């Protein structure tokens, strides 16, 4: 009886903290806005923002606009990342897997060790990871082949004071001028750089370390990169991606939704509904994939790559 009471009391305590979290966050946001408005009203800060308006000049020859391949890459990255976050959370929280998958030790890839049995959720997560990494490699190759890298890799040190300026402008609700078709502001540039070249590789490396593909008998390698370190990094990286998606979607919709969606999905720089309808179609595909990613549909696909067993 006491155990039941303790559990119910703990649950009520968690709900109470959750209820207080929302108003506390709103109060914190208001305080941040008021503080930013006071800071940006100081003469020295006004001069700083005038000197560093929030964006760095791009190198000569930097491309203008977005090619069609970037629109497809954007959709595929969003599609895979959404399902990776979903399945990653399932792997972390599921206590009774919907099924188990074992790789067939035959065909093109053969090993001397017995295949490892993993949950169906983990198989789907790893499969999505592989597709995401493949898509990411294509993205990076095209990024450098077309010169689009200049838009998301810092090329001058003034990107940092400009990022501070952009942050102050966002926080004070006097947002920096948006012209993403030509140039991102410095804060966007640094965020995209971190996402593509730091967060994504960290997610891949730490995920690989925790997977069955990592060599178990490599004592020196395992000592240099212990699995505990990978676990300590992998989950926060997922939280970073969730936060990035939330803020990214909010700013896209809040800073000229139709024009921004045309940049991202319509490959055009105007204010029309073309990009919106492509965006809506992509959301419909992602929502459908979210609900279809169930054992009923996953088992037949997983059985093509290995042996699937029930609970």
Beta strands, then each sheet from edge to edge (+ up, - down):
strand 1: 100-103
strand 2: 117-119
strand 3: 306-309
sheet 1: 2+ 1- 3+
end
